[in-house]
């Protein structure tokens, strides 16, 4: 017998647009706050330039990518068990700097998440474009922690130079090997931390003392060095984080590296609505970006209700499995009926999604 899914014609789409949006972000954020170990973490305020080809498009300019495009910022929230959910977006002209307006957008995003009922600790993670006293001030005003990448400038190099060789700790990294006898990692990557006061060129009220976490990696890959051509003196590349994270060094550093997962959000957006920007009007594209984020969150909500697998799957996978379904549509008695195949492999997941949104399954 085939399964039939019924809903009132003309009513279900409206319910999806309102109820599922609320369920999407609120349920995701409640999942973030549940357990609080580790606490909710931000896939940070990140920016991406989207290439356009029409020189007449409003706001289209050449930016750091050397391509004509429009620039947009996205802020997401996630935990170690949930995929990111978008909570704030902003469209700017193509020549806008990555960190421009980040503090005000972050303030809106933090207020939005708190309004959803999230009471757990929030850690704001971002790359070096957002390392500014304004971003730190917004974090501390909102009661959030911060973990910001820092460009390796002269002052940072001086702080690193004052660190002794015995202060560095090997970590699990690419090609690392665990030494069971000495209970340590044998690795080409090492970390340390030093106290540091940032923004000393600003007013004294903006001076911020926190932890400067440094990861160093050997500049040359040993596998690519010809025999007999090794370095005379080892040279390191340094990656620096400025943070007030409550976690210990061995946890805080890899947690910050996870902020790169926001690139998956950009990939999902560009695999759907942001595959192109169809209008010549800047305001239309701003609305298009908002709708793209809404569609992303609704798809995330569908995956969250369907199964554990779909809760972490890419939105393209969710669309293929649960939205573009092999159903025959029939109408009758002012209702839409979806006739489903009996041996469809995603039947159970779709049933969970369908019933979670208040619909009925008839068999």
C-alpha atoms as one frame of an Amber mdcrd trajectory, in Angstrom:
protein
   0.000   0.000   0.000   1.315   3.427  -0.842   1.693   6.107   1.787  -0.364
   9.260   1.406   0.496  12.633   2.893  -2.401  15.056   3.272  -2.515  18.773
   3.903  -4.980  21.562   3.237  -4.407  23.203  -0.134  -3.303  26.815   0.234
  -2.588  26.460   3.970   0.546  24.311   4.152   2.924  26.736   2.357   2.010
  29.570   4.723   2.540  27.316   7.706   5.942  26.366   6.382   7.036  29.967
   5.973   6.082  30.973   9.511   6.253  27.948  11.786   9.247  26.193  10.255
  11.353  29.366  10.390  10.703  29.685  14.123  11.298  25.964  14.678  14.485
  26.109  12.625  16.431  28.751  14.503  14.907  28.232  17.933  15.267  24.441
  17.871  18.826  24.714  16.624  19.758  27.224  19.289  18.106  25.159  22.007
  20.128  22.201  20.793  23.182  24.435  21.040  22.456  25.329  24.650  21.615
  21.778  25.751  24.412  20.300  27.819  26.718  23.286  27.343  29.778  21.076
  26.969  31.227  22.511  24.871  29.126  25.732  24.900  27.616  27.299  21.788
  30.259  28.633  19.455  30.011  31.055  16.618  31.030  30.318  13.091  31.917
  33.954  12.966  31.088  37.097  11.155  32.575  36.156   7.812  32.410  37.800
   4.414  32.397  36.583   0.846  32.503  38.369  -2.488  30.107  37.009  -5.098
  31.163  37.648  -8.678  28.717  39.357 -11.044  29.160  40.079 -14.724  26.951
  43.096 -15.362  28.789  46.409 -14.906  25.411  48.156 -14.573  24.503  46.242
 -11.400  24.216  48.644  -8.475  27.051  48.250  -5.971  29.100  45.943  -8.182
  32.775  46.857  -7.715  36.217  45.309  -7.819  37.357  44.159  -4.389  40.133
  42.072  -2.890  39.320  39.178  -5.227  40.130  41.391  -8.260  36.719  40.456
  -9.673  33.612  42.567 -10.081  31.123  41.500  -7.484  28.971  42.201  -4.442
  30.185  41.623  -0.895  28.085  40.045   1.844  28.555  39.196   5.502  27.030
  36.186   7.243  26.912  35.287  10.939  25.991  31.763  11.982  25.599  29.907
  15.268  26.503  26.258  15.834  27.657  23.640  18.304  29.767  20.532  17.924
  26.624  18.466  17.276  24.575  20.771  15.029  25.151  22.281  11.614  25.368
  26.102  11.446  22.221  28.237  11.369  22.312  31.736   9.850  21.200  34.485
  12.245  22.320  37.664  10.441  23.251  38.785   6.924  24.262  42.039   5.296
  24.952  42.970   1.687  27.590  45.608   0.849  29.143  46.965  -2.301  31.897
  44.912  -3.852  34.770  47.118  -2.711  33.766  47.035   0.978  36.347  45.751
   3.427  35.671  42.374   5.043  35.469  43.824   8.549  33.438  46.925   7.731
  30.276  47.054   9.829  31.110  43.763  11.565  30.574  45.162  15.075  27.041
  46.424  14.414  26.039  43.207  12.637  27.475  41.134  15.475  25.515  43.209
  17.991  22.297  42.434  16.117  23.156  38.738  15.887  23.941  38.397  19.604
  20.684  40.154  20.496  18.780  37.822  18.149  20.216  34.661  19.700  19.612
  35.864  23.251  16.020  36.709  22.272  15.590  33.083  21.196  16.194  31.989
  24.763  19.804  30.855  24.512  21.403  31.335  27.941  24.579  29.294  27.453
  28.008  30.826  26.973  28.671  32.179  23.473  32.131  32.357  21.925  32.545
  34.661  18.928  35.091  33.308  16.439  36.414  35.306  13.509  39.463  35.732
  11.325  41.930  38.624  11.422  39.717  40.968   9.356  37.483  41.315  12.432
  40.228  41.890  14.988  39.186  45.306  16.296  38.367  46.999  19.578  34.784
  47.532  18.372  34.170  43.786  17.957  35.706  43.038  21.373  33.591  45.754
  22.990  30.401  44.301  21.479  31.322  40.818  22.746  31.982  41.974  26.299
  28.890  44.169  26.411  26.758  41.180  25.363  28.466  38.839  27.831  30.071
  36.761  25.084  33.634  35.472  24.813  35.779  36.115  21.765  38.364  34.182
  19.765  39.843  36.329  17.010  42.677  35.584  14.616  45.433  38.203  14.571
  47.737  39.301  11.773  51.401  38.664  12.602  52.674  42.234  12.777  55.770
  43.626  14.508  54.220  43.791  17.977  52.986  40.210  17.708  56.393  38.985
  16.499  58.035  40.650  19.504  55.638  38.867  21.870  56.366  35.527  20.182
  60.132  36.120  20.268  60.021  36.401  24.051  58.672  32.857  24.389  61.156
  30.184  25.474  61.550  26.922  23.559  60.363  24.911  26.553  57.007  26.723
  26.491  55.892  25.083  23.222  53.631  22.016  23.347  53.233  19.604  20.374
  49.630  19.080  19.263  47.640  16.678  17.123  48.054  18.018  13.604  48.686
  16.726  10.101  51.018  13.667  10.182  51.258  13.788  14.000  52.197  10.591
  15.866  51.199   9.760  19.453  54.113   8.613  21.637  52.537   6.292  24.221
  55.715   6.024  26.312  56.118   9.774  26.791  52.351  10.433  26.480  52.750
  13.284  24.030  52.335  14.087  20.360  55.324  14.029  18.036  54.282  16.713
  15.600  55.522  19.511  13.362  52.947  21.819  14.975  53.290  23.303  18.456
  51.269  25.781  20.522  51.863  28.159  23.386  50.186  31.148  24.980  51.309
  34.436  26.478  49.401  37.281  28.133  48.926  40.207  25.773  47.338  43.641
  25.830  45.761  44.641  22.529  44.611  47.969  21.099  47.127  50.013  23.091
  47.048  52.677  20.367  43.391  53.352  21.226  41.916  55.072  24.256  42.718
  53.403  27.562  39.125  52.227  27.888  39.670  50.037  24.825  42.875  48.367
  26.061  42.133  44.639  26.333  44.288  42.091  28.136  43.638  38.472  27.238
  45.411  35.328  26.015  47.572  35.320  22.909  47.583  31.735  21.619  50.239
  30.968  19.015  50.472  27.908  16.789  53.692  27.393  14.879  54.133  25.027
  11.960  57.324  24.228  10.089  57.485  26.314   6.953  58.698  23.481   4.719
  56.875  20.196   4.297  59.545  17.493   4.933  57.985  15.294   2.228  58.644
  17.952  -0.416  62.308  18.547   0.505  64.835  16.661  -1.681  67.325  14.402
   0.071  70.258  16.384   1.433  68.481  19.731   0.949  66.959  20.167   4.397
  67.012  23.515   6.207  70.094  24.471   8.191  67.899  26.191  10.762  64.233
  25.323  11.206  61.866  28.117  10.204  58.296  28.349  11.496  55.056  29.902
  10.307  52.998  31.413  13.128  49.213  31.550  13.425  47.956  33.760  16.259
  44.665  33.935  18.171  43.588  36.609  20.666  41.006  35.138  23.009  39.443
  35.188  26.457  38.138  31.638  26.029  37.651  29.771  29.346  39.016  26.563
  27.824  42.524  25.287  28.393  45.159  25.812  25.722  44.842  22.348  24.144
  41.085  22.909  23.653  40.908  26.607  22.816  43.252  26.435  19.816  41.529
  23.613  17.865  38.130  25.095  18.731  39.111  28.319  17.006  40.246  26.425
  13.913  36.707  25.043  13.587  35.501  28.517  12.596  36.511  27.597   9.041
  33.317  25.519   8.908  31.509  28.721   7.957  32.939  28.164   4.476  30.517
  25.233   4.204  27.658  27.699   4.707  28.968  29.825   1.839  29.241  26.688
  -0.280  25.638  25.729   0.492  24.376  29.234  -0.300  26.230  29.321  -3.611
  24.851  25.871  -4.406  21.319  27.274  -4.148  19.946  30.821  -4.246  23.298
  32.627  -4.432  24.336  30.707  -7.525  23.539  33.992  -9.251  22.327  37.497
  -8.380  19.565  38.098 -10.910  18.723  41.784 -10.628  20.398  45.104 -11.345
  19.043  46.705  -8.149  21.081  46.637  -4.946  17.980  46.516  -2.728  16.636
  43.518  -4.665  19.900  41.681  -4.090  19.750  42.538  -0.379  16.281  40.967
  -0.226  17.567  38.028  -2.295  20.321  37.429   0.284  17.775  37.490   3.114
  15.566  35.002   1.283  18.591  32.802   0.575  19.373  32.716   4.315  15.710
  31.970   5.067  15.699  29.072   2.607  18.943  27.772   4.101  17.492  27.834
   7.623  14.227  26.223   6.539  16.195  23.440   4.876  18.277  23.046   8.028
  15.034  22.822  10.031  13.779  20.075   7.732  17.006  18.137   8.200  16.862
  18.612  11.973  13.339  17.167  12.152  14.017  14.333   9.719  16.997  12.443
  11.170  20.395  12.687  12.814  22.044  12.196   9.424  20.113  15.013   7.766
  20.696  17.324  10.730  24.343  17.556   9.660  23.996  16.951   5.925  24.543
  19.596   3.264  21.427  21.481   2.201  21.816  20.089  -1.315  21.594  16.569
   0.118  18.484  17.494   2.110  16.832  18.894  -1.006  17.576  15.732  -2.980
  16.392  13.386  -0.222  13.436  15.184   1.369  12.230  18.001  -0.903  12.591
  16.711  -4.461  10.614  13.620  -3.518   9.266  10.935  -5.901   5.600  11.597
  -5.128   2.478  11.790  -7.276   0.295  14.792  -6.417  -3.467  14.344  -6.332
  -6.225  16.792  -5.359  -9.597  16.147  -3.798 -11.913  17.561  -1.151  -9.833
  20.768  -1.090  -6.775  18.784  -0.103  -3.427  17.924  -1.645  -2.443  14.282
  -1.400   1.096  13.062  -2.062   1.193   9.408  -3.083   4.581   8.080  -1.975
   6.388   4.950  -3.250   6.163   2.036  -0.847   9.864   1.041  -0.836  11.381
   4.533  -0.921  14.623   4.510   1.108  13.934   7.844   2.830  10.368   7.034
   3.868  11.065   7.006   7.618  12.995  10.278   7.549  10.322  12.003   5.472
   7.609  10.657   7.793   9.382  12.136  10.826   9.689  15.482   9.035   6.076
  15.444   7.857   4.599  14.656  11.278   6.926  17.101  13.071   5.420  19.952
  11.048   1.895  19.011  12.126   0.797  17.036   9.051  -0.884  13.608   8.832
   0.377  10.382   7.290  -2.253   7.985   5.941  -1.321   4.407   5.064
